[in-house]
Amino acid sequence: MAEDYNGWKNRQTWNVSLWINNDEPLYRAAVEYVKERKAAGKTPTYSGFIRHEGLANERTPDNISYSGTRLDRKALDQMMLELA
């Protein structure tokens, strides 16, 4: 699958990743989620993080849905794994 938007599949995936990695409270929550899942012997996933944080019906400040259907979930799962 081609990565054609700043290294991501599309603008939506890039934007969600951008906010998770650059908004300090959101980043800290994501790192903590990943650490907790790994400590429990479970695989952290992007979808699990969104549910955990109650973001399923929320949008980034750029109006991109955290649960949008155009998001590249596999790429976001990988991004989550790399946080901690």
N, C-alpha and C positions, 0 to 999 in steps of 0.2 A: 504494500500500500504506500503510495507516494506521500511524502511529508512535504507540504508546499506552503505552509504558513509559519514562518519563523521556526522551522524545524518540526512543526506539528501538522497534523492532517488538515486542520481547518482553523478558522479564527475562533470558533467556539471553544475548542479544546485548548488552544493556546491561551485564551483569555482566562479560563478557569484555572489553568496551571499557574499563570502569572499571578493571579490573586492569592492562591494558596501559598505560593512561594514568596510573595512580597508583602503581604499584609501580616504584620507581626503576630497579632492574636490568632489569626487563622493558621498561620504557619506553626506556631507553638502547639495549637490544638491538634494539628495533623501529625506533628512529630510525636506527641504524647500518645495519640491513637495508635500509630505504627509501633511504638515501643511496647504498649500494653498488649497489642495483638501478638507481636513476636514473643513476648515473655510468656504468653499463654499457649505458645506453640501453634498459633493460628496465623493464617496469611492475611495481612491487611489489604483491603481493597478500597478503591475510590468510592464505590457505591456504599460500602460499609461505613466509611468515614462520613459521607453525606448524611446517611441515616443517623449515625451516632451524634452528629452535630445539629441535627434538625434542619438541614439546609435543602431538603428535597423540594420544597416549594419556594425556595429563595432564589435570588438572582445576584450576580456580581454587580458592583457599582456601574459596570458598563452594560447592564441589562441582559446578561447572558445567563440562562437558566443553569443552575448547578446539576439539574437532572435532565437536561436536554437530550433529545434523541440523536442529535448530530455529534455528540461527544464521542471521541475515540476512547472508550473505556479501557481497552488494553493498554494504551499509552499512559493513561492516567493511573492505572494500577501500577505500572512500572515506575512512574514518577513517585508514587506513594512509597514504594519499596526502597527507593533511593534516599528518602528523607532521614532515615535513622538506621 
